Amino acid sequence: MLAAALFVGFAGSSAQALPLLGLEAGGIVGLNVGEHIRDININFNKSDLAYASYLSYGAYARLWIKTPLRIAPFIKWEDVATKGIAAEERFNNVQYGGVVGIPLLGIITPYIGGSYSTFTRQYENTWAFNYGVHITFPIVPIAFGIDGSFQRPKTEGHKVDLHRIGVTLALQF
């Protein structure tokens, strides 16, 4: 009861602080950047390597702390489809971490950051480098952006480059 009373009192007294926080939740559609070589068999002969393209879709959420240096913890989920010469596979990738950006012109925020990245199939968990551009519209509660990540997870004992860029569209609360 005391905790509830303190929460209500804090929430009521800090209503002026709400513009300092901005919740953003939306979707992402992306693809692999550059040539990605996926290992097909353990012998690694030149003929056993296949070029693969990754298409992905997913969702993300960020909590922007609106100070002169913008900080945003985030979580991102992507369902990735692999289409190569040998086979078609799907896996999920969940990243959680944080980004830091500097707002420019009041609506554009380029950002960089890092995250821990987990996978549901053949890839081992790893760390990812995240970057992008966040664009907001002052009157409409919609955000648009470009979001990228680079990571090197292991699969079958070898590291592979996963570099994806996606387009984001989100609602801001």
Backbone as a ProteinNet text record, in pm:
[ID]
protein_1_A
[PRIMARY]
MLAAALFVGFAGSSAQALPLLGLEAGGIVGLNVGEHIRDININFNKSDLAYASYLSYGAYARLWIKTPLRIAPFIKWEDVATKGIAAEERFNNVQYGGVVGIPLLGIITPYIGGSYSTFTRQYENTWAFNYGVHITFPIVPIAFGIDGSFQRPKTEGHKVDLHRIGVTLALQF
[TERTIARY]
82.5	0	87.8	190.9	282.3	354.1	395.9	464.2	372.7	245.7	150.5	130.9	121.5	104.1	226.3	345	467	475.3	435.8	438.8	344.2	221.1	123.2	173.1	229.7	283	398.6	487.5	601.5	554.4	462.3	412.4	342.8	265.6	195.8	291.1	394.1	487.8	587.5	604.2	703.7	640.1	516	450.5	526.3	592.8	669.4	793.9	836.7	956.4	925.9	797.9	763	821.3	833.2	895.9	1041.3	1103.2	1240.8	1250.5	1137.4	1135.5	1044.2	1085	1002	1008.1	895.5	888.6	855.8	926.2	906.4	895.7	793.2	775.5	728.9	789.6	752.5	809.9	806.4	851.9	976.8	1041.7	1163.4	1160.7	1201.5	1218.1	1358.9	1437.1	1576.1	1630.6	1758	1826.8	1974.8	2043.5	2187.1	2258.2	2370	2447	2574.8	2611	2732.8	2714.7	2823.2	2819.2	2844	2758.3	2771.6	2793.4	2900.9	2928.6	2890.1	2804.8	2758.4	2823.4	2875.1	2939.9	2836.2	2857	2763.8	2810.1	2936.8	2982.8	3118.4	3158.2	3275.1	3407	3410.3	3534.1	3574.6	3480.4	3505.3	3576.3	3543.4	3592.7	3524.6	3590.1	3533.9	3394.4	3374.3	3244.1	3139.6	3182.7	3089	3040.3	3082.8	3038.9	2926.6	2828.8	2714.5	2692.8	2661.9	2624.6	2480.6	2455.9	2321.8	2273.3	2146.5	2088.2	1994	1992.7	1908.9	1804	1678.6	1569.2	1514	1479.2	1430.9	1315.2	1234.5	1131.5	1126.2	1076.5	1072.3	1009.7	1039.8	985.1	1093.7	1076.7	1173.3	1104.4	1169.4	1123.9	1246.7	1237.3	1343.7	1280.7	1351.8	1311	1413.7	1380.3	1472.6	1473.5	1590.7	1609.3	1651.8	1564.3	1579.2	1660.3	1788.4	1883.1	1961.5	2051.9	2129.9	2204.5	2245.9	2303.4	2197.7	2132.4	2021.6	2073.7	2010.8	2045.9	1919.9	1931.5	1813.1	1847	1803.6	1808.8	1706.5	1733.5	1641.7	1640.6	1537.6	1529.7	1478.3	1537.3	1498.7	1490.1	1383.5	1364	1350.9	1422.2	1410.7	1395.6	1306.5	1291.7	1365.5	1469.7	1557.9	1540.9	1522.7	1511.5	1639.9	1699.4	1820.9	1782	1821.2	1794.9	1927.6	1978.3	2106.1	2093	2204.9	2205.2	2159.3	2204.3	2179.9	2045.5	2001.6	1882.4	1821	1704.7	1639.3	1615.6	1657	1642.5	1587.4	1533.4	1486.6	1545.3	1575.4	1616.9	1574.5	1567.3	1534.5	1660.2	1667	1777.4	1717.7	1753	1708.2	1830.8	1823.5	1932.1	1877.4	1953.8	1916.9	2042.6	2030.9	2146.5	2108.7	2196.9	2172.2	2241.1	2185.6	2244.5	2255.3	2347	2369	2370.1	2298.3	2293.6	2290.1	2313.3	2308.7	2200.7	2097.4	1991.7	2042.7	2006	2041.9	1914	1906.1	1791.3	1659.8	1666	1546.3	1469.3	1500.5	1423.2	1508.6	1636.8	1724.3	1824.3	1834.6	1931.3	2013	2136.4	2224.1	2271.2	2284.8	2321.3	2412.6	2486.5	2569.1	2550.5	2582.1	2569	2610.4	2575.7	2609.3	2498.9	2501.2	2397.9	2449.2	2382.6	2407	2307.3	2353.2	2272	2256.2	2131.4	2103.4	2034.7	2055.7	2000.7	1925.2	1832.5	1754	1801.2	1892.4	1933.6	2084.5	2146.2	2284.7	2388.9	2353.3	2451.5	2466.6	2591	2616.4	2590.2	2551.7	2527	2655.4	2641.8	2758.2	2721.3	2813.5	2790	2770.5	2693.2	2666.7	2697.2	2739.1	2756.4	2631.5	2565.9	2442.7	2463.1	2394.7	2404.2	2278.2	2257.3	2141.9	2112	1998.1	1947	1800.6	1762.9	1626.8	1566.9	1451.5	1386.8	1248.4	1220.8	1090.2	1019.3	888.9	806.9	740.3	760.5	714.3	563.5	481.6	336.8	276.8	329.2	275.7	360.4	298.8	376.9	432.9	501.3	558.7	708.4	785	929.6	964.8	1058.1	1107.3	1257.4	1318.4	1462.2	1527.7	1657.8	1743.1	1820.2	1815.5	1879.3	1970.6	2094.2	2188.8	2254.7	2302.9	2378.7	2484.7	2599	2706.7	2746.6	2755.4	2793.7	2866.5	2944.6	3021.9	2998.3	2882.3	2858.1	2930.1	2953.7	3012.7	2902.3	2931	2845.2	2936.7	2914.6	2996.5	3144.7	3175.9	3313.8	3381.3	3313	3372.9	3287	3352.8	3279.5	3232.1	3111.1	3055.6	3011.6	3018	2974.2	2824.8	2752.6	2611.6	2599.7	2578.4	2566.7	2432.3	2337.8	2203	2165.8	2090.9	2035.2	1885.9	1808.9	1664.3	1602.1	1481	1400.2	1303.1	1291.5	1202.7	1088.3	975.2	859.4	796.9	776.6	732	635.9	561.4	478.8	556.6	537.4	602.3	496.9	528.9	435.9	496.4
-118.4	0	126	122.7	235.9	254.5	144.4	152	212.2	173.4	228.2	377.2	419	561.2	641.6	588.7	657.3	666.8	559	560	665.4	671	769.4	910.5	932.1	1063.6	1102.3	1008.1	1035	1062	980.8	997.5	1131.3	1171	1299.2	1416.5	1408.1	1518.5	1525.4	1416.4	1416.8	1424.2	1469	1479	1574	1676	1767.7	1701.2	1590.1	1520.4	1427.6	1403.4	1310.8	1348.6	1478.3	1508.8	1463.4	1426.4	1377.6	1232.9	1160.4	1020.5	1004.5	921.7	893.7	746.8	677.6	536.9	526.2	438.9	417.7	268	226.1	84.1	72.5	-20.9	-33.6	-156.4	-153.7	-266.3	-234.2	-340.3	-326.8	-429.4	-385.7	-474	-451.1	-559.3	-541.2	-650.3	-634.3	-733.2	-730	-833.6	-844.4	-746.8	-691.7	-597.3	-665.3	-648.2	-708.4	-855.8	-919.9	-1063.4	-1138.8	-1232.7	-1315.7	-1458.2	-1519.8	-1657.8	-1748.8	-1842.8	-1936.5	-2071.5	-2133	-2263.1	-2371.4	-2452.6	-2559.7	-2693.1	-2724.5	-2849	-2828.1	-2921.2	-2907	-2905.4	-2949.8	-2951.4	-2812.9	-2721.5	-2583.8	-2572.3	-2660.3	-2645.5	-2525.1	-2465.9	-2348.5	-2377.9	-2495.8	-2530.8	-2557.1	-2570.6	-2598.9	-2472.6	-2356.3	-2231.2	-2172.5	-2115.4	-2058.9	-1914.8	-1831.2	-1695.2	-1698.1	-1633.1	-1634.5	-1491.4	-1471.8	-1342	-1359.5	-1261.9	-1266.6	-1156.9	-1194.5	-1099.4	-1112.8	-1001.1	-1008.8	-912.9	-946.9	-856.6	-875.7	-776.2	-789.6	-670.1	-655.1	-547.6	-498.8	-376.8	-322.1	-222.2	-191.7	-88.2	-17.6	114.5	196.4	293.2	322.3	423.8	536.5	641.9	752.8	842.1	867.8	965.2	1093.4	1192.9	1311.5	1420.6	1397.5	1496.2	1546	1643.9	1687.7	1572.9	1473.7	1351.9	1243.5	1202.1	1106.6	966.5	900.9	764.7	680.5	559.2	474.3	327.6	269.1	123.2	66.3	-51.5	-106.5	-258.5	-313.3	-455.9	-467.5	-560.7	-579.5	-728.2	-769.2	-908.2	-909.9	-1002.6	-1019.5	-1166.7	-1194.1	-1326.6	-1319.1	-1398.6	-1388.9	-1511.8	-1490	-1599.2	-1606	-1724.3	-1748.4	-1814.7	-1754.9	-1816.1	-1829.3	-1949.6	-1974.6	-2080.3	-2123.7	-2224.8	-2359.2	-2394	-2528.5	-2544.3	-2444.5	-2465.3	-2332	-2340.6	-2223.6	-2251.4	-2157.4	-2173	-2044.2	-2053.2	-1937	-1943.6	-1827	-1821.4	-1687.5	-1682.2	-1558.9	-1500.9	-1368.9	-1296.6	-1192.2	-1198.3	-1099.2	-1023.5	-890.7	-805.9	-715.1	-698.7	-600.7	-528.1	-395.6	-314.1	-168.7	-81.1	61.7	135.9	252.7	339.5	480.7	558.2	696.8	779	892.5	976.6	1123.9	1205.7	1350.8	1404	1473	1526.3	1643	1641.5	1747.1	1806.3	1937.2	2008.1	1974.8	1916	1885.6	1762.5	1703.5	1587.4	1466.7	1485.9	1377.1	1343.5	1215.3	1171.5	1054.2	1078	964.8	901.4	768.1	700.4	581.2	543	422.3	354.5	226.3	155.6	11.1	-64.4	-205.7	-286.1	-416.5	-503.3	-646.1	-721.5	-864.7	-930.4	-1023.5	-1082	-1232.1	-1278.7	-1421.1	-1475.6	-1603.8	-1669.6	-1795.7	-1839.1	-1958.8	-2082.2	-2070.3	-2188.7	-2206.8	-2222.4	-2267.8	-2165.6	-2039.3	-1938.3	-1931.8	-1904.7	-1887	-1741.5	-1718.6	-1583.2	-1501.7	-1370.7	-1284.7	-1140.8	-1049.8	-906.8	-844.2	-735.7	-667.1	-518.2	-458	-313.5	-261.3	-162.3	-107.6	38	80.9	218.5	252.4	380.6	418.7	566.4	600.8	737.1	730.5	813.9	818.8	953.3	952.7	1075.5	1084	1195.7	1216.7	1333.6	1333.7	1441.5	1511.4	1643.1	1712.2	1702.6	1704.9	1707.9	1567.8	1477	1341.4	1247	1158.4	1069.1	946.8	972.4	864.9	888.6	781.3	788	697.2	742.9	669.3	658.6	554.3	546.1	437.8	439	335.8	276.6	144.3	78.2	-32.1	-33.1	-135	-206.1	-327	-401.8	-485.9	-498.7	-583.5	-675.9	-805.5	-904.5	-1020.2	-1094.4	-1206.8	-1331	-1393.2	-1515.1	-1634.7	-1735.1	-1860.4	-1954.2	-2028.8	-2137.2	-2247.6	-2366.6	-2482.2	-2455.1	-2381	-2355.2	-2239	-2169.7	-2057.6	-1933.8	-1817.3	-1691.4	-1648.1	-1594.4	-1540.3	-1396.6	-1314.2	-1175.5	-1166.5	-1107.4	-1075.1	-923.7	-859.1	-713.8	-682.7	-637.3	-611.5	-465.4	-414.8	-280.1	-291.6	-218	-222.5	-84.6	-77.2	44	26.9	129.3	121.3	221.2	184.4	272.5	244.5	349	326.8	435	402	498.2	546.9	674	730.6	761.7	727.3	751	849
0	0	0	85.1	91.6	-42	-103.5	-233.4	-339	-339.7	-436.5	-414.4	-289	-258.6	-302	-275.8	-318.9	-470.2	-539.5	-685.7	-741.3	-689.6	-737.1	-708.8	-590.5	-557.4	-646.9	-672	-759.9	-902.2	-951.5	-1088	-1103.8	-1002.6	-1010.3	-1004.8	-921.2	-907.4	-1021.6	-1093.3	-1201	-1338.8	-1347.7	-1478.3	-1570.1	-1511	-1593.7	-1650.7	-1593.2	-1641.3	-1758	-1787.1	-1894.3	-2030	-2065	-2194.5	-2204.5	-2093.3	-2097.5	-2143	-2144.4	-2186.2	-2306.3	-2399.7	-2515.5	-2551.3	-2535.7	-2572.7	-2720.6	-2788.1	-2931.2	-2954.9	-3028.5	-3060.1	-3204	-3277.7	-3417.7	-3483.5	-3615.8	-3695.3	-3774.2	-3821.5	-3901	-4013.4	-4131.6	-4246.9	-4297.4	-4312.8	-4349.9	-4437.8	-4475.1	-4555.8	-4526.1	-4569.4	-4550.5	-4643.1	-4597.7	-4677	-4722.2	-4847	-4899	-4925.1	-4960.2	-4987.4	-4857.8	-4830.5	-4710.6	-4757.6	-4713.2	-4753.1	-4638.4	-4665	-4562.8	-4587.4	-4481.8	-4493.5	-4518.6	-4621.2	-4655.1	-4599.2	-4610.4	-4547.4	-4482.2	-4402.8	-4317.3	-4394.7	-4520.5	-4598.4	-4647.1	-4659.2	-4699.9	-4834.2	-4926.6	-5062.7	-5126	-5224.3	-5289.5	-5344.6	-5397.9	-5454.4	-5346.4	-5220.9	-5112.5	-5042.5	-5089.8	-5030	-5113.9	-5048.8	-5120.6	-5076.9	-5172.6	-5138.8	-5089.8	-4979.8	-4922.2	-4902.3	-4919.6	-4888.5	-4771	-4684.7	-4566.1	-4575.9	-4570.4	-4560.2	-4419.8	-4358.2	-4220.7	-4198.3	-4100.7	-4050.5	-3900.3	-3831	-3686.6	-3619.2	-3491.2	-3409.4	-3313.8	-3267.6	-3173.1	-3080.9	-2971.1	-2878.5	-2822.3	-2813.5	-2754	-2654.9	-2548.6	-2452.5	-2460.9	-2536.6	-2556.5	-2432.8	-2379.6	-2272.8	-2342.7	-2339.6	-2424.1	-2355.2	-2345.4	-2295.8	-2417.1	-2400.9	-2517.8	-2587.3	-2511.1	-2567.4	-2548.1	-2655.6	-2645.5	-2614.9	-2519.1	-2479.5	-2489.3	-2543.3	-2557.8	-2537.6	-2424.9	-2416.7	-2514.4	-2570.3	-2669.9	-2666.1	-2728.8	-2758	-2900.9	-2976.5	-3116.7	-3146	-3211.9	-3254.1	-3405.6	-3470.3	-3615.1	-3649.6	-3742.7	-3802	-3935.2	-3951.7	-4068	-4155.8	-4285.5	-4382.4	-4462.8	-4470	-4546.9	-4677.5	-4787.7	-4917.8	-4990.1	-4997.3	-5062	-5168.9	-5221.4	-5326.6	-5271.9	-5152.1	-5100	-5029.9	-4955.3	-4873.3	-4833.9	-4774.3	-4717	-4569.4	-4485.1	-4341.4	-4282.8	-4162.5	-4088.6	-3947.9	-3891.7	-3752.1	-3693.7	-3562	-3491.8	-3430	-3428.6	-3367.2	-3273.3	-3146	-3048	-2999.1	-3006.1	-2957.4	-2848.4	-2740.5	-2639.2	-2595.4	-2588.5	-2556.2	-2546.9	-2594.2	-2587.5	-2699.6	-2733.4	-2834.6	-2777.7	-2834.1	-2795.9	-2923.4	-2922.2	-3040.6	-3006.2	-3107.6	-3092.5	-3185.8	-3130.9	-3217.3	-3301.9	-3428.6	-3522.2	-3580.5	-3586.6	-3643.4	-3572.8	-3455.2	-3378.6	-3421.3	-3538	-3584.2	-3622.7	-3647.3	-3693.1	-3582.3	-3548.5	-3447.5	-3500.8	-3547	-3579	-3447.9	-3446.7	-3322.9	-3348.9	-3243.6	-3243.1	-3107.7	-3101.9	-2975.4	-2986.9	-2886.2	-2883	-2818.6	-2844.5	-2788.3	-2777.1	-2691	-2683.7	-2777.2	-2857.6	-2963.5	-2941	-2939.3	-2921.9	-3046.2	-3073	-3191.9	-3151.8	-3238.1	-3207.6	-3281.9	-3375.9	-3451.9	-3447.8	-3562.5	-3571.4	-3526.5	-3509.4	-3470.8	-3319.1	-3274.5	-3131.8	-3093.6	-2969.2	-2920.3	-2926.5	-2947.4	-2963.3	-2929.9	-2951.5	-2934.9	-3071.8	-3077.6	-3204.1	-3190.1	-3299.8	-3310.7	-3380.8	-3322.5	-3378.5	-3417.7	-3523.2	-3570.7	-3649.1	-3671.9	-3751.8	-3745.3	-3803.6	-3805	-3765.3	-3670.7	-3616.9	-3657.4	-3723.4	-3769.7	-3706.2	-3641.1	-3578.7	-3646	-3633.3	-3686.7	-3568.3	-3551.4	-3431.3	-3404.9	-3505.7	-3485.8	-3482.1	-3560.7	-3572.8	-3486.4	-3406.7	-3319	-3392	-3502.9	-3584.2	-3598	-3593.3	-3615.3	-3732.2	-3812.5	-3928.2	-3910.7	-3964.7	-3950.6	-4032.5	-4026.6	-4084.2	-3966.3	-3951.6	-3838.2	-3890	-3844	-3888	-3771.9	-3800.1	-3699.7	-3769.5	-3703	-3751.9	-3638.1	-3667.9	-3567.5	-3635.2	-3556.7	-3609.9	-3525.4	-3536.6	-3458.7	-3518.7	-3435.1	-3483.3	-3528.3	-3634.2	-3678.3	-3728.1	-3683.1	-3719.6	-3695.5	-3588.2	-3550	-3619.6	-3710.7	-3783.6	-3768.4	-3760.4	-3751	-3889.1	-3892.9	-4017.1	-3991.3	-4093.7	-4082.9	-4108.6	-4016.3	-4036.1	-4025.5	-4137.5	-4143.1	-4207.4	-4125.7	-4176.6	-4159.3	-4256.7	-4250.5	-4274.1	-4194.8	-4208.2	-4203.2	-4251.7	-4245.9	-4129.9	-4046.1	-3930.2	-3942.8	-3887.9	-3876.8	-3741.3	-3661.5	-3523.5	-3477	-3374.5	-3302.2	-3181.8	-3147.5	-3029.6	-2925.1	-2802.3	-2691.6	-2594
[MASK]
+++++++++++++++++++++++++++++++++++++++++++++++++++++++++++++++++++++++++++++++++++++++++++++++++++++++++++++++++++++++++++++++++++++++++++++++++++++++++++++++++++++++++++++

